Amino acid sequence: MSNIGQVQNQDISQLYSFSFNQPLNDLNTFTGRFIHLQRQTDPRNFFISNQQLEESKKLVENYRQMEIAKQNPLMLNKAEFNRLVRAQSIVDSSISKDNGEQIPRFMRMCAFVPVNVPILFGMILSPPSTANTIFWQWFNQSFNAGLNYGNRNSSSKYTNKDLMFGYSAAVGSSVSTALILRRIFGRFTAKIPNSSPKLILINALVASIAGGTASFLNTFCMRQAEMNNGIEYFADEELQQKLGVSQQCARKAIIETAFSRVFLSISCLMTPAFIFYAIDRLGKSPKGKFKIPYEVGVFLFALMVNLPASIAMFPTTGSIDISILKSENEEIQNQVKGNRVYYYKGL
């Protein structure tokens, strides 16, 4: 083989295939969704400027048009591939999938890790006073309400009344549940020092039960309009061929989201608590100037693993058997080729 041929083969082997019509990971598996959502929830994306977002959108659109023109997947060198994947991550984390609008910064999933580090400090490590309990549960559920609203299915419209009802119900349930649990556990915690790992475990248990309950209600309340009005469903997984609006699709989407939020709340609180407890029992807890970096590191680990894991429990693009929708659309059998239709679940 000539030197020219060897160079050409080497160049081809160093190219990476990229297609906007084919995800980089298999979204039909938990592992594939987990890796995909790690990019989408990357906390670095929370700190990008609007200019960086616009540049990323322009780059993604340019490559999209290149793929359309070629009618084949793009073949990119490593630098181009990494640059496009990073830009796609920024766009996916900041722009709503179903309406193309920019999500407010603190309502983006990429805001979850930066915002929740201080929340975990407050819920797990602060003294279990009534004031601390009320403040941190209110702060946590206020953020969660914004997160649920920002990552909803936007095909269903919300009124200010819908939003106020959802927010009030979520915060009220969270604070009341936490206060009741504090009262129950109060006799056990009264004699435990504030820095004790046992108190950290109890704090996490109380906060996770209250937070899990409230997160479930928060999702239902903040997305109640979708339950009442229904969400759009489509004949294809790319969500291009709209068929109609369905309450059944909305119900399934919200139930799945609610369960993932419960797992998220409990896992993000209990994971660091168990780590703190285990390391303390081993006598290895850092002291002095290393204490806060150690605690921040544990919180970051728990958040960055459990956030994509919880969202990955269910596919972002949901599907439902057409037999369930026949009561809403008698002609659905004639509108689709298979036996399932698709909808955007939300994150």
C-alpha positions as CSV (number, residue, x, y, z in Angstrom):
1,M,0.0,0.0,0.0
2,S,1.3,3.5,-0.9
3,N,2.1,6.1,1.7
4,I,-0.8,8.2,0.4
5,G,-3.2,5.3,1.0
6,Q,-1.9,4.8,4.5
7,V,-2.4,8.4,5.4
8,Q,-5.9,8.4,4.0
9,N,-6.9,5.3,6.0
10,Q,-5.4,6.9,9.1
11,D,-7.3,10.1,8.6
12,I,-10.6,8.2,8.1
13,S,-10.0,6.1,11.2
14,Q,-9.6,9.4,13.2
15,L,-13.0,10.8,12.1
16,Y,-16.1,10.6,14.3
17,S,-19.6,10.2,13.0
18,F,-22.3,12.6,14.3
19,S,-25.9,12.9,13.3
20,F,-28.7,15.0,14.8
21,N,-31.1,12.2,13.9
22,Q,-29.2,9.6,16.0
23,P,-28.4,10.2,19.7
24,L,-24.8,9.6,20.7
25,N,-26.0,7.1,23.3
26,D,-28.8,4.4,23.3
27,L,-31.7,6.2,24.9
28,N,-33.6,2.9,25.2
29,T,-31.3,1.9,28.0
30,F,-30.7,3.3,31.5
31,T,-27.0,3.6,30.9
32,G,-27.4,5.4,27.7
33,R,-29.9,7.9,29.1
34,F,-27.6,8.4,32.2
35,I,-24.6,9.4,30.1
36,H,-26.8,11.6,27.8
37,L,-28.3,13.4,30.8
38,Q,-24.9,13.9,32.4
39,R,-24.1,16.1,29.5
40,Q,-27.5,17.9,29.6
41,T,-27.3,18.6,33.3
42,D,-23.6,19.5,33.3
43,P,-23.4,22.2,36.0
44,R,-20.9,24.2,33.9
45,N,-23.8,25.1,31.6
46,F,-25.4,27.1,34.4
47,F,-22.6,29.6,34.2
48,I,-22.5,30.2,30.5
49,S,-23.3,33.7,29.2
50,N,-26.1,34.5,26.8
51,Q,-23.4,35.2,24.2
52,Q,-22.0,31.7,24.6
53,L,-25.4,30.3,24.3
54,E,-26.1,32.2,21.1
55,E,-22.7,31.1,19.7
56,S,-23.5,27.4,20.5
57,K,-26.9,27.7,18.9
58,K,-25.4,29.1,15.7
59,L,-22.7,26.4,15.7
60,V,-25.3,23.6,16.1
61,E,-27.5,25.1,13.4
62,N,-24.6,25.4,11.0
63,Y,-23.7,21.7,11.5
64,R,-27.4,20.8,11.2
65,Q,-27.7,22.4,7.8
66,M,-24.5,20.7,6.7
67,E,-26.0,17.3,7.6
68,I,-29.2,18.2,5.7
69,A,-27.2,19.2,2.7
70,K,-25.1,16.1,2.7
71,Q,-28.1,13.8,3.6
72,N,-25.6,11.7,5.6
73,P,-24.1,11.8,9.1
74,L,-21.3,14.2,9.5
75,M,-17.7,12.9,9.7
76,L,-15.7,15.2,12.0
77,N,-12.2,15.2,13.4
78,K,-11.8,14.9,17.2
79,A,-11.7,18.7,17.9
80,E,-14.8,19.4,15.7
81,F,-16.6,16.5,17.3
82,N,-15.9,17.6,20.9
83,R,-16.8,21.2,20.0
84,L,-20.1,20.2,18.5
85,V,-21.0,17.8,21.4
86,R,-20.2,20.6,23.9
87,A,-22.3,23.1,22.0
88,Q,-25.2,20.6,21.8
89,S,-24.9,20.1,25.5
90,I,-25.2,23.9,26.1
91,V,-28.2,24.2,23.8
92,D,-30.0,21.1,25.2
93,S,-29.6,22.4,28.8
94,S,-30.8,25.9,28.1
95,I,-33.5,25.6,25.4
96,S,-36.8,23.9,25.8
97,K,-37.1,20.8,23.6
98,D,-40.7,21.2,22.7
99,N,-41.1,24.9,22.0
100,G,-37.5,26.1,21.3
101,E,-37.7,28.9,23.9
102,Q,-34.9,29.7,26.3
103,I,-35.5,28.3,29.8
104,P,-34.9,30.9,32.7
105,R,-31.4,30.2,34.1
106,F,-32.5,29.1,37.6
107,M,-35.2,26.8,36.1
108,R,-32.7,24.8,34.0
109,M,-31.6,21.3,35.1
110,C,-28.0,22.4,34.9
111,A,-28.8,24.8,37.8
112,F,-29.6,21.8,40.1
113,V,-26.1,21.1,41.3
114,P,-24.9,24.7,42.0
115,V,-28.1,25.6,43.8
116,N,-28.4,22.4,45.8
117,V,-25.0,22.4,47.4
118,P,-26.0,25.2,49.8
119,I,-29.5,23.5,50.2
120,L,-27.8,20.3,51.3
121,F,-25.6,22.2,53.8
122,G,-28.7,23.7,55.3
123,M,-30.8,20.6,55.4
124,I,-28.1,18.1,56.6
125,L,-25.5,20.1,58.5
126,S,-27.4,23.0,60.1
127,P,-28.8,22.7,63.7
128,P,-32.4,21.2,63.6
129,S,-34.2,24.3,64.7
130,T,-37.7,25.2,63.7
131,A,-36.4,28.3,61.8
132,N,-33.8,26.3,59.9
133,T,-36.4,23.6,59.0
134,I,-38.9,26.1,57.7
135,F,-36.4,28.2,55.8
136,W,-34.6,25.3,54.0
137,Q,-37.7,23.4,53.1
138,W,-39.2,26.6,51.7
139,F,-36.1,27.4,49.8
140,N,-35.8,23.9,48.4
141,Q,-39.4,23.6,47.3
142,S,-39.3,27.1,45.8
143,F,-36.4,26.0,43.6
144,N,-38.1,22.6,42.8
145,A,-41.3,24.4,41.7
146,G,-39.3,26.5,39.3
147,L,-37.5,23.4,38.0
148,N,-40.8,21.6,37.4
149,Y,-42.3,24.6,35.6
150,G,-39.2,25.2,33.5
151,N,-39.0,21.6,32.4
152,R,-42.7,20.9,31.8
153,N,-44.4,20.0,28.6
154,S,-45.1,23.5,27.3
155,S,-47.9,22.5,24.9
156,S,-50.3,23.0,27.9
157,K,-50.7,26.6,29.0
158,Y,-50.6,27.7,32.7
159,T,-52.4,30.5,34.4
160,N,-51.1,32.5,37.4
161,K,-53.7,30.7,39.5
162,D,-52.3,27.3,38.5
163,L,-48.8,28.4,39.4
164,M,-49.7,29.9,42.8
165,F,-51.8,26.8,43.7
166,G,-48.9,24.4,42.8
167,Y,-46.3,26.5,44.6
168,S,-48.4,26.9,47.8
169,A,-49.3,23.2,48.0
170,A,-45.7,22.1,47.5
171,V,-44.2,24.5,50.1
172,G,-47.0,23.9,52.6
173,S,-46.7,20.1,52.4
174,S,-42.9,20.2,52.7
175,V,-42.8,22.6,55.7
176,S,-45.6,20.9,57.6
177,T,-44.2,17.4,57.0
178,A,-40.8,18.4,58.1
179,L,-42.1,20.1,61.3
180,I,-44.1,17.1,62.3
181,L,-41.1,14.8,61.8
182,R,-38.9,17.2,63.7
183,R,-41.3,17.0,66.6
184,I,-41.3,13.2,66.5
185,F,-37.5,12.9,66.3
186,G,-37.0,15.8,68.7
187,R,-36.6,13.7,71.8
188,F,-33.9,11.6,70.1
189,T,-31.9,14.6,68.8
190,A,-32.1,16.8,71.9
191,K,-29.0,15.3,73.5
192,I,-27.0,14.7,70.3
193,P,-24.2,17.2,69.6
194,N,-24.8,19.3,66.4
195,S,-21.6,17.9,64.8
196,S,-22.5,14.2,65.5
197,P,-22.9,11.9,62.4
198,K,-26.0,10.5,64.1
199,L,-27.6,13.9,63.9
200,I,-26.6,14.2,60.3
201,L,-28.4,10.9,59.5
202,I,-31.5,12.0,61.3
203,N,-31.4,15.4,59.6
204,A,-31.1,13.7,56.3
205,L,-33.9,11.2,57.1
206,V,-36.3,14.0,58.1
207,A,-35.4,16.2,55.2
208,S,-35.7,13.3,52.7
209,I,-39.1,12.2,53.8
210,A,-40.4,15.7,53.8
211,G,-38.7,16.5,50.6
212,G,-39.7,13.3,48.9
213,T,-43.4,13.8,49.8
214,A,-43.3,17.5,48.7
215,S,-41.4,16.7,45.5
216,F,-44.2,14.2,44.5
217,L,-46.9,16.8,45.3
218,N,-44.8,19.6,43.8
219,T,-44.7,17.8,40.4
220,F,-48.4,17.1,40.4
221,C,-49.4,20.6,41.5
222,M,-47.0,22.5,39.3
223,R,-48.1,20.5,36.2
224,Q,-51.8,20.3,37.1
225,A,-52.7,22.2,33.9
226,E,-51.2,19.4,31.8
227,M,-53.4,16.9,33.6
228,N,-56.5,19.0,33.0
229,N,-55.8,20.1,29.4
230,G,-53.6,17.2,28.1
231,I,-50.4,17.3,26.2
232,E,-49.5,16.8,22.5
233,Y,-48.8,13.4,21.2
234,F,-47.1,12.3,17.9
235,A,-46.9,9.4,15.5
236,D,-43.1,9.4,15.5
237,E,-40.3,9.4,18.1
238,E,-38.9,12.6,16.7
239,L,-42.2,14.4,17.7
240,Q,-42.8,15.9,14.3
241,Q,-46.1,14.3,13.2
242,K,-48.6,15.7,15.6
243,L,-51.8,13.7,16.1
244,G,-53.7,15.4,18.9
245,V,-53.8,16.2,22.6
246,S,-54.2,13.6,25.4
247,Q,-54.9,13.7,29.1
248,Q,-53.7,10.0,29.3
249,C,-50.3,11.0,28.0
250,A,-50.1,13.8,30.4
251,R,-51.0,11.6,33.3
252,K,-48.4,9.0,32.5
253,A,-45.7,11.7,31.9
254,I,-46.4,13.4,35.2
255,I,-46.6,10.2,37.3
256,E,-43.2,9.1,35.9
257,T,-41.7,12.5,36.5
258,A,-43.1,12.5,40.1
259,F,-41.5,9.2,41.0
260,S,-38.2,10.3,39.6
261,R,-38.4,13.5,41.7
262,V,-39.0,11.4,44.8
263,F,-35.9,9.3,44.1
264,L,-33.9,12.4,43.4
265,S,-34.9,14.1,46.7
266,I,-34.2,11.0,48.8
267,S,-31.0,9.9,47.1
268,C,-29.4,13.4,47.1
269,L,-30.0,13.7,50.9
270,M,-29.3,10.2,52.1
271,T,-26.2,9.5,49.9
272,P,-24.0,12.2,51.6
273,A,-25.4,11.5,55.0
274,F,-24.3,7.8,54.8
275,I,-20.9,8.8,53.4
276,F,-20.4,11.3,56.3
277,Y,-21.5,8.7,58.8
278,A,-19.4,5.9,57.4
279,I,-16.2,8.0,57.1
280,D,-16.7,9.3,60.7
281,R,-17.1,5.8,62.0
282,L,-13.8,4.9,60.4
283,G,-12.2,7.9,62.2
284,K,-11.2,9.5,58.8
285,S,-13.3,12.7,58.8
286,P,-11.2,15.6,57.7
287,K,-10.7,18.4,60.2
288,G,-9.8,22.1,60.1
289,K,-9.3,23.7,56.7
290,F,-10.1,20.4,54.9
291,K,-13.5,20.0,56.4
292,I,-15.5,22.3,54.1
293,P,-13.8,21.2,50.9
294,Y,-14.5,17.6,51.9
295,E,-18.2,18.3,52.6
296,V,-18.6,20.2,49.3
297,G,-16.9,17.3,47.5
298,V,-19.3,14.8,48.9
299,F,-22.3,16.9,48.1
300,L,-21.1,17.4,44.5
301,F,-20.6,13.7,44.1
302,A,-24.1,12.9,45.4
303,L,-25.8,15.5,43.2
304,M,-23.8,14.9,40.0
305,V,-24.6,11.1,40.2
306,N,-28.1,11.1,41.5
307,L,-29.5,13.9,39.2
308,P,-28.9,12.1,35.9
309,A,-29.7,8.8,37.5
310,S,-33.1,9.9,38.6
311,I,-34.1,11.6,35.3
312,A,-32.8,8.5,33.4
313,M,-35.3,6.2,35.2
314,F,-37.8,6.9,32.4
315,P,-37.2,8.0,28.8
316,T,-37.6,11.7,28.1
317,T,-39.6,10.9,25.0
318,G,-42.4,8.8,26.4
319,S,-44.7,6.3,24.6
320,I,-48.1,4.9,25.2
321,D,-50.2,2.1,23.6
322,I,-52.8,3.4,21.3
323,S,-55.5,1.2,22.9
324,I,-55.3,3.5,26.0
325,L,-56.1,6.5,23.8
326,K,-59.1,5.2,22.0
327,S,-61.5,6.8,24.4
328,E,-59.9,10.2,23.4
329,N,-59.4,9.5,19.7
330,E,-61.5,6.8,18.0
331,E,-59.6,7.2,14.7
332,I,-56.2,6.7,16.2
333,Q,-55.9,3.2,14.8
334,N,-56.0,4.6,11.3
335,Q,-53.5,7.4,12.1
336,V,-50.5,5.4,13.1
337,K,-48.7,2.4,11.6
338,G,-47.6,0.8,14.8
339,N,-49.4,0.4,18.2
340,R,-47.7,3.2,20.1
341,V,-47.7,7.0,20.0
342,Y,-45.1,9.4,21.5
343,Y,-45.0,12.5,23.6
344,Y,-42.4,14.7,25.4
345,K,-42.4,13.8,29.0
346,G,-40.3,16.7,30.2
347,L,-37.3,16.3,32.5
